Amino acid sequence: MINIEKFIKIRKSLKLSQNELCRGICTQSTLSKFENNGQIPSFKILKQLCERMNISLSDIMLTSTESEIAQKLFSADFCFITYDYEKVRRILKQVNEKKIRDKQDLLHYNYLCGQLALDGDRDEVSALFYFNNILTTDNLKANNIYRLLALKGCSQVYASQDMNKASHYFDQILGEIKKVEIKDSLRELQVMSVLTAAGEFYGQNGQYKHADDLLTYAYDLASEHHVVYFLARVLYQLALDDLAQKKPEKTVLEHLNDSLAFARLNKNDVIIREGSKLLQEIQKKA
C-alpha cells in the first residue's frame, strides 16, 4: 500500500507544484487524482515521479504495521453493519493509536471510536470528543469522507436532544456526499453508511424528499458497485417512508420483502425482527 500523505509531504518539502512534478511524466489530472482521491497511477509513472523527487518507491510504501492497522480499521467498519459492537471493541483494542502515522487512518480510528462510544456505549460525550477531533483537523476538505462521517455522528448524538442541531449537521452532508468519489470497497462502505443514516434521519422526521433522494441514490450506488451490506436498512426505511406517504401497498411490500431478503443474506437480526413484525402488521390489515 502507498502512503499518499508521505508522498505529498515530500513533494511540498521540495517546493514542487503538481505541474512541475508531473511535467513530461503524466498529466496534472493523473497526479491530482492520486494525491486527492487515492487513484494510484501505473507502476511506471509512480516510479518516475519518485525518481524526480530523488526517492525510491519503498520510501512511500506503508510499513507492515501501517497496513495491518488499515486492515483492522476496515474490518471494524464492517461490524457496524450488523451492530456487532463487541467485535468492534475487540478490534480497536488491538490498535495502538500512537503507532498510527497515516492521517487518513487516524481520522478513520477517531470515527470508529466515536461511533462505538455512541452506538455501543451510549456515551455521547466521548462520541462528540472523537467526532470533533475529526472536524477540527486542519485542511480537511468539505467532501472528505471522514468529515462527513463525523457530521453524521454528531447528528446522531443530537437527534434525541435537539432536532435543529441534528438537522444542522445532516444538512451539511446533503451537498457533499454525492461528490465523494468511490475508489475502493472501504469508500463504498463508508458512503453507504452516511447515505443510510441520513436517509433514515430524514425519513423518520417526515422530510421524505431528502430521504427518498438519499436512499434512492444509495440503492443505485449499491446496484452499480454490487454492494449489498446496507441494502436491508435502505429498503426497510424506504418501506417505512412508503407507508407514511400512503404509497400503494404493492410498493411497500416490494421494499419490505426485498429488505428482509437482504437482511437474511447479511445476517442482520435487527432488520429481520423489525421487518417481520411490520410485515405481519400489514398482512393483518389486508
Secondary structure as the mmCIF struct_conf table of DSSP 4:
data_model
#
loop_
_struct_conf.conf_type_id
_struct_conf.id
_struct_conf.beg_label_comp_id
_struct_conf.beg_label_asym_id
_struct_conf.beg_label_seq_id
_struct_conf.end_label_comp_id
_struct_conf.end_label_asym_id
_struct_conf.end_label_seq_id
STRN STRN1 ILE A 2 ILE A 2
HELX_RH_AL_P HELX_RH_AL_P1 ILE A 4 SER A 13
TURN_TY1_P TURN_TY1_P1 LEU A 14 LYS A 15
HELX_RH_AL_P HELX_RH_AL_P2 GLN A 18 CYS A 22
TURN_TY1_P TURN_TY1_P2 ARG A 23 ILE A 25
BEND BEND1 CYS A 26 CYS A 26
HELX_RH_AL_P HELX_RH_AL_P3 GLN A 28 ASN A 37
HELX_RH_AL_P HELX_RH_AL_P4 PHE A 43 ARG A 52
TURN_TY1_P TURN_TY1_P3 MET A 53 ASN A 54
HELX_RH_3T_P HELX_RH_3T_P1 LEU A 57 ILE A 60
STRN STRN2 MET A 61 MET A 61
HELX_LH_PP_P HELX_LH_PP_P1 LEU A 62 THR A 63
HELX_RH_AL_P HELX_RH_AL_P5 SER A 64 ILE A 81
TURN_TY1_P TURN_TY1_P4 THR A 82 TYR A 83
HELX_RH_AL_P HELX_RH_AL_P6 TYR A 85 LYS A 93
TURN_TY1_P TURN_TY1_P5 GLN A 94 GLN A 94
HELX_RH_3T_P HELX_RH_3T_P2 GLU A 97 LYS A 99
HELX_RH_AL_P HELX_RH_AL_P7 LYS A 103 GLN A 115
HELX_RH_PI_P HELX_RH_PI_P1 LEU A 116 GLY A 120
TURN_TY1_P TURN_TY1_P6 ASP A 121 ASP A 121
HELX_RH_AL_P HELX_RH_AL_P8 GLU A 124 LEU A 135
TURN_TY1_P TURN_TY1_P7 THR A 136 THR A 136
TURN_TY1_P TURN_TY1_P8 ASP A 138 ASN A 139
TURN_TY1_P TURN_TY1_P9 ALA A 142 ASN A 143
HELX_RH_AL_P HELX_RH_AL_P9 ILE A 145 TYR A 158
TURN_TY1_P TURN_TY1_P10 ALA A 159 GLN A 161
HELX_RH_AL_P HELX_RH_AL_P10 MET A 163 LEU A 174
TURN_TY1_P TURN_TY1_P11 GLY A 175 GLU A 176
HELX_RH_3T_P HELX_RH_3T_P3 ILE A 177 LYS A 179
BEND BEND2 VAL A 180 VAL A 180
BEND BEND3 ASP A 184 ASP A 184
HELX_RH_AL_P HELX_RH_AL_P11 SER A 185 GLN A 204
TURN_TY1_P TURN_TY1_P12 ASN A 205 GLY A 206
HELX_RH_AL_P HELX_RH_AL_P12 TYR A 208 HIS A 225
TURN_TY1_P TURN_TY1_P13 HIS A 226 HIS A 226
TURN_TY1_P TURN_TY1_P14 TYR A 229 PHE A 230
HELX_RH_AL_P HELX_RH_AL_P13 LEU A 231 ALA A 244
TURN_TY1_P TURN_TY1_P15 GLN A 245 LYS A 246
HELX_RH_AL_P HELX_RH_AL_P14 GLU A 249 ASN A 266
TURN_TY1_P TURN_TY1_P16 LYS A 267 LYS A 267
HELX_RH_AL_P HELX_RH_AL_P15 ASP A 269 LYS A 285
#
